[in-house]
Amino acid sequence: MGLLSVVCVSLFFSSTFAVDRGNFKTCDQSAFCKRQRALKPGQSPYRALLETLELSDSRLTLQLINDNNKVHLLLELYRLQGNMTRVKINELKPLKPRFEVPDVLIAEPPTEPLSVLSKDDNGVVLSLGAENQRLIVSARPFRLDIMEGPEVLLSLNSRGLLAFEHLRLHKDTLDFSLPGVEHVYGIPEHADDLKLKTTDGGDPYRLYNLDVFQYELYNPMALYGSIPVMLAHNTQRTMGIFWLNAAETWVDISSNTAGKTVFGKMLDFVQGSSEKPQTDVRWISESGIIDVFIMLGPKPSKVFSQYASLTGTQSFPPLASLGYHQCRWNYNDQEDVKSVDQGFDQHDIPYDFIWLDIEHADGKRYFTWDPHKFPQPKEMLQGLMDKRRKMVSIVDPHIRVDSGYKIHNEITSKDFYVKNKDGKNYEGWCWPGNSGYPDFTKPEMRAWWASMFAYDQYEGSMENLFTWNDMNEPSVFNGPEVTMHKDALHGKWEHRDIHNIYGLYVQMATAEGQIQRSGGVERPFVLTRAFFAGSQRYGAVWTGDNAAEWDHLKISIPMCLSLGLVGVSFCGADVGGFFKNPSTELLVRWYQTGAYQPFFRAHAHLDTTRREPWLFGPENTALIREVIRQRYALLPYWYQLFYQAHKTGMPVMRPLWVDYPKDTATFTIDDEFLIGSDLLVHPVTEEGSRGVTAYLPGAEEVWYDVHTFQKHNGAQNLYIPVTLSSIPVFQRGGSIIPRKDRVRRSSTCMENDPYTLYVALSPKKFAEGELYIDDGHSFNYDTKKEFIHRSLTFANNALTSSNLCPDCNFLTSSWIEKVLILGASKPSKVLLKMDGKETPVDFEFDTSMSVLTLRKPGMNAGADWTLLLQ
Amino acid sequence: MTCLHLLLTLVFAVSLGTPVEIQRPRGVPLTKKQFYEESKPFTCLDGSRTIPFDRVNDDYCDCKDGSDEPGTAACPNGSFHCTNAGYRPMFIPSSRINDGICDCCDTTDEYNSGAKCENTCKELGRKEREVLQKMAEITKEGFLLKQQLIEEAKKGQQEKQSKVTDMQENKKQLDEKVEALRTVKETAEQPEKEAKERHLKAWEEQKAAIRLEKDKAKMAETFLELDDNADGFVSVSELQSHAELDPDADGTLTEIEAQGLMGGAEQVDTSTFESVWPKIKDKYHSESQAEEPAPVETPPDEVKEPVVDNDSEPYPEDDISEEEDEDDEDEDDYHEDDDKAQPTIKTPEKTHEDEEAMPPYDADTQALIDAAQKARDDFEEAEKALREMDDQIRNIEKELSFDFGPDAEFTYLYSQCYELTTSEYIYRLCPFNRVSQKPKYGGSETNLGTWGSWSGPENNKYLLMKYEQGTGCWQGPNRSTTVKLTCGKETVVTSTSEPSRCEYLMEFTTPAVCQEPANIDPSPHDHVEL
């Protein structure tokens, strides 16, 4: 292994600027992928043995036989509550048990009864309870079809690609056909467009968590994280496929319309002779069982709640973590941290978190501090706390093999390291040199890890210190494809079985540690690079080591949109680009884009020049200050959306089609996006741009420019001239967005500040929105119902705040300082009705933009009130 | 939030110690008090609109310029004035009012946030006065030192200027001297050259004669050797016994071939052998010394004679000796290899060399050579002196061309170096030359930049020095260093850091940047208010 390190170092520090594809496998180089992909449709050897069918209340089992080798498989079918179907296929009598992924589902999914509608020699028809959905099991060859009325929604093994390799290596494959579907999304993480491409003639999309040095854009190569969830969408229905398997996985996508021109499709339509468009998907995994959840929607929001019911929702982050984060590899020492902190005050720019990368630790021994550079960590943290700001330090899962290092010694003595195939501690090279890798799949190891975040264990830590888990793919510089050997051992399972979930466990244990150190009171904040299905429950994700290039700015949008679709809302990209130095224009544009993405952090490589926001002349400092302030003003809206995401699974940053599922024009848009339902953002991502064309969706909608309040109709492509200060953002008519327009040094400083309500009227003079308030950092919203959740409705010329949670209790000193009503007409009088009293409210009316401003109505943000326009 | 105090009563001491009460809205400096009159409507300071006075500081922003809310955080662009009695008054952005963080030392910014602030103005004022006093002392002393530096620099500059002038005068004389000596040298070299050529020619002729003689002797000797039967004739068969003479190199010397060599004759006598000899002498192996190699012609360039025609080389002796060394080595190597392959005795060669060594010059020639050599030596010496003088002039001119500040106060830093040792490195600043870094515990020095330019702000560019184009960084730029100069009595590097990869920052104190101390009372408090 020592010898290999040389190879690894040259790989990692390669001077060429692009991923070295030679270091990462293609499907052809992956034996199982090549072999399974070579299977041709229509040759399925599998047959259902209908006589073995057993149906308990909600569980159907049936044996399948491979007629070539007579191996029997066991098929299990479940109807799950909430319009989902689960299909499990395993060997009936495996030579060696296959791995089933634990800790991803939040609970055993509740089932619903299944019933047999009919049965003959060819197959069985089952009722799926809801609607008139049926599941048809065909015996020879084996296939499954899910139908609703006369429509086939989805077929399994219709192409006969089901394959189980039975010997030592447990490859498995299954194909899905999606009739009527032309648009599929999801299966992050790939640096690619939002709409997944067909993979015929190229490589399949690969899911295998890898530390890819200087990744390339627009290709299906694997990146740092994997979420094996695909969404299929057409104007009628949205469905999802969740392939619960943590081994290396490849996903092939083909389409019968992919090659057709628009004209060809039209011709088919006119002639009525066309075959129905169809997308076929093949999943190939290296090991484990087949365990598939078919989420039948039908609405996008339903698929999100279905997936959330299986794997949980986005954790509700501390409010401060939605502010701006200042990071760099590295802030050199305490003095540096102090001067950067002061820089923000000198330039009157708000921020909440300053980050310390790997150089802060003593010799890359995480949980320690470099004694020369950071001799007084508590003093530093106290300094930040005095400014009501916070810090993040990095804690990576590779542990320096060093008998003088407490963490290493404890892991060794507790025998918590991953083992190599010979049963010795697995060792690999990473930042500290020779390193061990704790076995995070062990619950007792995770419990111990969590205990290391206690204030008396992590010396120098304080309650305003949070954590960043990097390199948790895991990254092993001298390992195959820069990761762990597949034959390394996690207890009785090989690394190949669990690979994609390792990173999830690291973040899980770290978040648990942060919760525990506060006695279960405070919400954690942990950023991770590697992730898997379920990672949304533990914190934030960023898109890894991008570069200061315009295309990397562009790709940040589809990358975070794809993550949002599969549960991970708290996503961001390194603002400015990690590698290389951005031009000033790119940096400004990136701040403008990042300010409207969920996780907003600037980060830079060690070799880049400094790029704190004030280093590019007063004009650019002003531009960056302005957009960070816009972010802070909108924090109440962001926070409310995260609350919603936490409660319902709705993504915070969304593709347009999620809210406009019948508008085909939205299906491929990934240069603009929605924040919640009410803000549409089209960032400027072209160098030297003088204008952008934004699509405003919704024939019934109107959209208001948030800077000028100009109104635009929906269902149009709008050309917007831009300057370097422009950030095209629109508020949907019909929505109410609460803002805090008094921007301060940090989000915590804004806690008691008043709100301004931006009421954007629909053409029918209606609007609604919500206001969510809690302490911003504890679990009391959950454990003690200490929050305010209000519905704001504008209808019939009255704006009303009503309580959505009457049994909640939380007191705020925030009040409503101003109400802006966009698209209003001028009233003669405005009255505030509250506590049975009516008081007049001052107002101003801007006729040019039809904006009515109510001056200082003054009611408490938690109160019931009505504002009447007369 | 609606019950904010509109007015703030300020009590502070004027210099005479009489307490005075001045009422004005919270956050308004005295200088602007006149704009906030309680009895009148308030006009925003930008004139944009007029509002009832009860909307001043009512925690709602009415004026675009923020002037109606000097004491609340309502306006995004407002500013709050704290008097900070005992210390310095200051403005803070109004977003810092009641944000839970104590910004004003008199605590007036946190009147409604619950933050527990302590009035630290007195303490701060005391500390600041101490610092200012210290600074003033330093500045004062530093400024005095600076005056000396300026004096010295001016003196030095004048001295150098006059030195340059003197030297340029001397140089002119030297130039002439060199030219004169060149003529002398050339005049002496002409007869020298002729005499040496004569000598060489005579020696060449002599050598040719000797060679001919030797050849003849060898021929006679060979004839005797070949004439096996001693009949005074060399016959075909006698010749055939020397297979090495075989002209077609097939290994045998046939009769016909032998006859061919002998010009068709069956045998030759000594006189006709003279025409045979040239054809065979190169190949012929003597019977007595079968292994003896053919005589080697000593190449003329191996002849060791004093090198005399090397005027253009600045250091002829050194160069020559080096070349010789190399040659010797090469020859040694060559011989070594040769010895292994063919162990020959080199004595005959030696004999040849001895025989062919050039005889010494005759007295006349030698006299001419000696005379020319002296002329050359004189010339070279004069030329060297001229070069040295040129260098000196150039150096002084270079030094004079540096921008040593408006009063040349930085002159003293020239050709000095200052070091700072940190836990890992020794940093070295040689002003106007370069900055470098050397690991404390061994390792090679890294160039952190060579002198580039003054790069301070427009109003005083002499506050920063920029050193550029140091050693390149891996995948990064060339190292560079910015040196920040501050006033101090001593000339010292006080700190170094690397804020950005390969971009260093060095702090350096010197009296040369000390400004003339202002002649006012440094006591800072309250004078703005009065």
Interface residues (C-beta under 8 A of the other chain):
Chain A: F13 S15 N332 E335 D336 D348 H372 D386 K387 R388 L606 D607 T608 T609 R610 R629 D741 R742 V743 R744 R745 T748 C749 M750 E751 N752 D753 P754 S813 W815 E817 K818 R855 K856 G858
Chain B: M1 T2 D58 D59 Y60 A73 A74 P76 P93 S95 R96 D99 G100 I101 S113 S423 C473 W474 Q475 G476 P477 S497 E498 P499 S500 R501 C502 E503
